[in-house]
Amino acid sequence: MSVNSPLLDGNPSSTSTSITIDHPVSSNSSTGQGVVVGLPVRKIPGDYGLPFFGPLLDRLNFFYFEGQEKYFKSRIQKYESTVFRANMPPGPFISSDSKVVVLLDAKSFPILFDVTKVEKKDVFTGTYAPSTKLTGGYRVLSYLDPSEPNHSKLKQLMFNLIHTRSEFIIPEFRTTFGELFDTVDSDLAAKGKAQFDAPTGGPNEKACFSFLARSLFSINPADTELGSDGVALKILTWIFFNISPIVSVGLPFFIEDPLFHTFRLPPCMVNCNYQKLYDFFHANAGWILDEGEKMGIKRDEVCHNILFAVCFNAFSGMKIFFPKIIKWISLLDLKIQKQLIDEIRSAVKSSGGNVTMKAIEEMPLLKSVIYEILKDRTTCAIPVRQSQERFCDREP
């Protein structure tokens, strides 16, 4: 939703401001300057306020006084524009530059995916990057720009992992989450209630990690030194240390803001848990570590990247999305639920009673429902990029 770059309109001498614009300008080969054809250039509205105090006030508004949705909506109304300047958390003293240009419309947003116009280096978590001490001293794949040497190698390695293990994903999902729902059903029958999800790790979180370990590495965490009890808490604590500057845990602002949003939490507090996770992957992901070495990547760097991909990207995504999908499907109109049931049963029956990719492709209503849920409840609501060249916005 926002892109970080130097200030480029109106004051060429300024280099500390961040900017992204909704329309790229065409380049004039003789002058090197951008030329907009057909529409007049206008200044991007908004401001960043006074140094230090502007970013601090915007952070308080974003998290506490207005909230994320109102923070953006109020500025759209104020500036009468879906493209405007603002500060994004965390600001002082964690982020050295919180200035961005926010893009809030479908016409400007696609610029974020044009790697010839924007850079992805160290913007995975926004206007700051967590300490590499949280990832073994390496900048892992999510923080690399496509132009960096290891980006394509690591990306290909992740695709190789998924491709090689693709035949195990659906069977292990059915096994792991079948066990989870058997437990939920028995608890409901015996107690009238059942725990499914928990902020610090519940049955769903335990099942998510177990599924990932079984499907990708053919190992049940319960059979290893890591165990299955408490592993979700280890992962979630480590994830929180990565993203604490840009999330709210619901505490009063005068406690939460100085504690989590003003200074970085020391990585040494999660070193022990992280090492246990690292040891698990180092011991059980040997074949993919070997493949990474053959591609010219250090073995320990591959292991840290696998850990990040499984625990941060996959695990946290499943923890957030799986309960949301169940929740929103349960809230659908009963008629749509019945249509979903009929469609799924028919497709599975036509595949010999097995859930396969072919069967899933024959479930258009289910796919539509899932896509709508993911579109509305995305985990990456505020993607950030850094501009590589001069842009400007123009009058509609």
C-alpha positions in Angstrom: 0.0 0.0 0.0 3.0 2.3 0.5 6.3 2.8 -1.2 9.4 4.3 0.3 11.7 6.5 -1.8 13.5 9.8 -2.0 11.5 13.0 -2.5 11.4 13.7 -6.2 8.8 16.3 -7.0 9.2 20.0 -6.4 12.5 19.9 -4.5 15.3 17.9 -6.2 17.8 18.8 -3.5 15.9 16.9 -0.9 16.8 13.2 -0.6 15.4 12.1 2.8 11.7 12.0 1.9 9.9 8.8 0.8 7.7 8.8 -2.2 5.6 6.6 -4.5 3.4 7.9 -7.3 0.4 6.4 -9.0 1.6 6.8 -12.6 5.1 6.3 -13.9 6.4 9.0 -16.2 7.8 8.3 -19.6 11.6 8.9 -19.7 13.1 11.5 -22.1 16.3 9.9 -23.3 18.0 13.2 -24.1 17.4 14.9 -20.8 16.8 11.9 -18.4 13.8 13.8 -17.1 10.3 12.3 -16.8 7.7 13.6 -19.2 4.0 13.1 -18.6 1.9 13.0 -21.7 -1.6 14.4 -21.8 -2.3 15.2 -18.2 -0.8 18.0 -16.0 1.5 17.1 -13.2 0.3 18.0 -9.7 1.9 17.9 -6.3 1.2 14.9 -4.1 -1.0 16.0 -1.2 -0.2 15.4 2.5 2.7 16.1 4.7 5.0 14.4 7.3 4.8 17.0 10.1 7.8 18.1 12.2 10.8 15.8 12.4 10.4 13.2 15.2 7.0 14.6 16.4 5.2 14.0 13.0 6.1 10.3 12.8 5.4 9.9 16.5 1.9 11.5 16.3 1.1 9.4 13.1 2.1 6.2 14.9 -0.1 7.0 17.9 -3.0 7.8 15.4 -2.4 4.6 13.4 -2.4 2.3 16.4 -4.5 4.0 19.1 -6.3 7.3 18.5 -7.8 6.5 15.0 -6.9 2.9 14.1 -5.6 1.7 10.8 -8.8 1.9 8.8 -9.7 5.4 10.0 -6.1 6.6 9.6 -6.3 6.0 5.9 -9.9 6.9 5.3 -9.6 10.3 7.1 -6.7 11.3 5.0 -8.4 10.3 1.8 -11.2 12.6 2.8 -8.9 15.4 3.9 -6.7 15.4 0.8 -9.5 14.3 -1.6 -7.0 11.8 -3.0 -6.2 8.1 -2.7 -2.5 8.9 -3.2 -1.0 11.0 -0.4 2.0 11.5 1.9 2.1 10.1 5.4 4.3 8.5 8.0 4.1 4.8 8.6 5.0 3.0 11.8 7.2 2.3 13.6 8.9 5.7 13.3 11.3 6.9 16.0 13.5 5.4 17.3 13.3 2.2 15.3 12.8 3.5 11.7 15.3 6.0 10.4 12.8 7.2 7.7 9.1 6.6 8.1 8.0 8.9 5.2 6.0 7.2 2.5 3.5 7.9 -0.2 0.4 5.8 0.3 -1.4 4.2 -2.7 -5.0 3.3 -2.0 -6.6 2.7 -5.4 -6.5 -0.1 -7.9 -5.0 2.2 -10.6 -1.8 3.1 -8.7 -1.4 -0.1 -6.6 0.1 -2.3 -9.4 3.2 -0.2 -9.5 4.3 -2.1 -6.4 4.7 -5.3 -8.5 6.8 -3.7 -11.3 10.4 -4.6 -10.3 11.8 -2.2 -12.9 10.2 0.7 -11.0 10.5 -0.4 -7.3 12.9 -2.2 -5.1 12.0 -4.8 -2.5 15.3 -4.7 -0.4 14.6 -4.8 3.3 11.0 -3.6 3.1 9.2 -6.9 3.9 8.2 -5.5 7.3 7.7 -2.0 6.1 9.9 1.0 6.9 12.2 -0.9 9.1 14.0 -4.3 8.9 14.4 -6.6 12.0 17.8 -7.4 13.2 19.6 -10.2 11.3 20.4 -11.6 14.7 16.9 -13.0 14.6 17.7 -15.0 11.4 21.2 -16.3 12.1 23.0 -13.2 10.8 21.5 -13.5 7.3 19.1 -11.4 5.3 16.7 -14.1 4.4 14.8 -14.3 1.1 11.8 -12.1 2.1 14.2 -9.2 2.5 16.2 -9.6 -0.7 15.5 -7.7 -3.9 15.3 -9.7 -7.1 18.5 -8.1 -8.3 20.5 -9.6 -5.4 22.6 -12.7 -6.3 21.0 -15.2 -3.9 17.4 -14.1 -4.5 16.8 -16.3 -7.6 18.7 -19.2 -6.0 16.7 -19.2 -2.8 13.4 -18.6 -4.6 14.1 -21.6 -6.9 15.1 -23.7 -3.8 11.7 -23.0 -2.1 9.9 -23.9 -5.3 11.9 -27.1 -5.5 10.9 -28.0 -1.9 7.2 -27.5 -2.6 7.4 -29.3 -6.0 9.3 -32.3 -4.6 6.9 -32.7 -1.7 3.7 -31.8 -3.5 2.3 -35.4 -3.4 2.4 -35.4 0.4 0.6 -32.1 1.0 -3.0 -33.1 0.6 -2.7 -36.5 2.4 -0.8 -35.0 5.3 -3.3 -32.2 5.6 -6.1 -34.7 5.8 -4.3 -36.7 8.4 -3.2 -33.8 10.6 -6.3 -31.8 10.6 -8.5 -34.9 10.7 -6.8 -35.6 14.0 -7.5 -32.0 15.1 -11.2 -32.1 14.2 -11.6 -35.5 15.9 -10.3 -33.9 19.1 -12.5 -30.9 18.7 -15.6 -33.1 18.1 -14.8 -35.3 21.1 -14.3 -32.2 23.3 -17.6 -30.7 22.1 -19.4 -34.0 22.8 -17.9 -34.3 26.3 -17.7 -30.7 27.5 -20.0 -28.8 25.2 -17.0 -26.6 24.1 -13.6 -27.0 22.5 -10.5 -24.9 22.1 -9.4 -24.4 18.5 -7.1 -21.4 18.3 -5.1 -19.5 20.9 -2.8 -16.4 20.7 0.0 -18.3 22.4 -0.6 -21.6 20.6 -3.6 -23.9 20.7 -4.6 -27.1 18.9 -4.7 -25.3 15.5 -1.2 -23.9 15.9 0.1 -27.3 16.9 -1.6 -28.9 13.9 -0.3 -26.3 11.5 3.4 -26.9 12.4 2.8 -30.7 12.5 1.3 -30.6 9.0 4.2 -28.5 7.6 6.8 -30.8 9.2 5.1 -34.0 8.0 4.3 -32.8 4.5 7.7 -31.1 3.7 10.1 -33.2 5.7 8.3 -36.5 6.5 8.8 -36.0 10.2 6.4 -35.7 13.1 7.7 -33.1 15.6 6.3 -35.1 18.4 8.9 -37.8 17.6 11.8 -35.4 17.8 13.7 -33.6 20.5 11.7 -30.4 19.7 8.4 -32.1 20.6 5.0 -30.8 19.6 3.9 -29.2 22.9 5.2 -25.7 23.2 6.7 -25.5 19.7 3.9 -23.0 18.5 4.8 -20.7 21.4 8.5 -20.8 20.5 7.6 -19.8 16.9 5.1 -17.2 17.8 7.5 -15.5 20.3 10.2 -15.4 17.7 7.8 -14.0 15.1 6.6 -11.3 17.6 10.2 -10.2 18.1 10.4 -9.7 14.3 7.2 -7.7 13.9 6.6 -6.1 17.4 7.2 -2.5 16.1 4.3 -2.8 13.6 1.6 -4.7 15.6 -0.6 -3.9 18.5 -1.3 -6.5 21.2 -4.2 -4.5 22.8 -2.4 -3.0 25.8 -3.0 0.7 26.8 -0.9 2.9 24.5 1.2 4.4 27.4 2.4 0.8 28.1 2.5 -0.7 24.7 4.0 2.1 22.6 7.2 2.7 24.7 7.5 -1.1 25.2 7.2 -2.4 21.7 7.1 0.5 19.2 9.9 2.8 20.4 12.8 0.4 20.8 13.6 -3.0 19.3 13.2 -6.0 21.6 16.6 -7.6 22.2 17.1 -10.7 20.0 19.0 -12.4 22.7 15.7 -13.0 24.6 14.6 -15.6 21.9 18.0 -17.0 21.0 17.4 -20.2 22.9 14.0 -21.0 21.3 15.3 -20.0 17.9 18.3 -22.4 18.2 15.9 -25.3 19.0 14.0 -24.5 15.9 17.2 -24.3 13.9 18.4 -27.6 15.2 15.1 -29.2 14.2 15.4 -28.1 10.6 19.1 -28.8 10.4 18.5 -32.4 11.5 15.4 -33.1 9.4 15.8 -31.0 6.2 19.0 -32.6 5.0 18.0 -33.2 1.4 17.0 -29.6 0.8 20.1 -28.3 2.6 22.2 -30.5 0.3 20.4 -29.1 -2.7 21.0 -25.6 -1.5 24.7 -26.3 -1.1 24.9 -27.6 -4.7 23.4 -24.3 -5.8 26.2 -22.4 -4.2 24.5 -21.3 -1.0 26.0 -21.8 2.5 24.4 -24.7 4.3 23.5 -22.7 7.4 22.1 -19.9 5.2 19.8 -22.4 3.5 18.7 -23.7 6.9 17.9 -20.2 8.3 15.9 -19.5 5.1 14.0 -22.8 5.3 13.2 -22.0 9.0 11.9 -18.5 8.0 9.8 -19.8 5.1 8.2 -22.6 7.2 7.8 -20.8 10.5 7.2 -17.1 9.5 5.7 -17.4 6.0 3.8 -20.7 6.1 3.0 -21.3 9.7 1.9 -17.7 10.5 -0.2 -17.6 7.4 -1.9 -20.8 8.3 -2.4 -19.7 11.9 -4.2 -16.6 10.7 -6.0 -17.8 7.6 -7.3 -21.2 8.5 -9.5 -20.1 11.4 -10.6 -17.1 9.4 -11.7 -19.3 6.5 -13.7 -21.5 8.8 -15.2 -18.5 10.6 -16.4 -16.8 7.4 -17.7 -19.9 5.8 -19.7 -20.6 8.9 -21.2 -17.2 8.6 -22.3 -17.7 5.0 -26.0 -18.0 4.1 -27.2 -21.6 4.6 -28.1 -21.8 1.0 -24.5 -21.1 -0.1 -23.2 -23.5 2.5 -25.4 -26.2 1.1 -24.2 -25.4 -2.4 -20.6 -25.7 -1.2 -21.3 -29.1 0.5 -22.9 -30.5 -2.7 -20.1 -29.2 -4.9 -17.3 -30.6 -2.7 -19.0 -34.0 -2.3 -19.7 -34.3 -6.0 -16.1 -33.4 -7.0 -14.6 -35.8 -4.4 -16.9 -38.6 -5.5 -15.9 -38.1 -9.1 -12.2 -38.5 -8.0 -12.8 -41.9 -6.5 -13.5 -40.5 -3.0 -10.1 -38.8 -2.8 -9.3 -35.1 -2.4 -6.9 -34.3 -5.3 -5.8 -31.2 -7.1 -8.0 -32.3 -10.0 -11.0 -32.5 -7.6 -10.2 -29.1 -6.2 -10.1 -27.6 -9.7 -13.7 -28.8 -10.1 -14.9 -26.7 -7.2 -15.4 -23.2 -8.7 -17.7 -22.0 -5.9 -15.3 -23.1 -3.2 -12.4 -21.4 -5.0 -14.5 -18.2 -5.4 -15.4 -18.2 -1.7 -11.8 -18.8 -0.6 -10.4 -16.1 -2.9 -12.9 -13.6 -1.6 -12.0 -14.3 2.0 -8.3 -14.0 1.2 -8.8 -10.8 -0.7 -10.8 -9.2 2.1 -8.6 -10.6 5.0 -5.1 -10.5 3.6 -2.1 -10.9 5.9 -0.1 -8.5 3.8 -2.4 -5.5 3.9 0.3 -2.9 3.7 3.0 -4.0 1.2 6.0 -1.6 1.0 8.4 -1.0 -1.9 11.2 1.5 -2.4 11.1 3.5 -5.6 14.0 3.2 -8.1 13.2 6.1 -10.4 11.2 9.3 -10.7 7.5 9.1 -10.8 4.7 11.7 -10.6 1.0 11.7 -10.3 -1.3 13.4 -12.7 -4.8 14.9 -12.8 -7.6 12.4 -13.6 
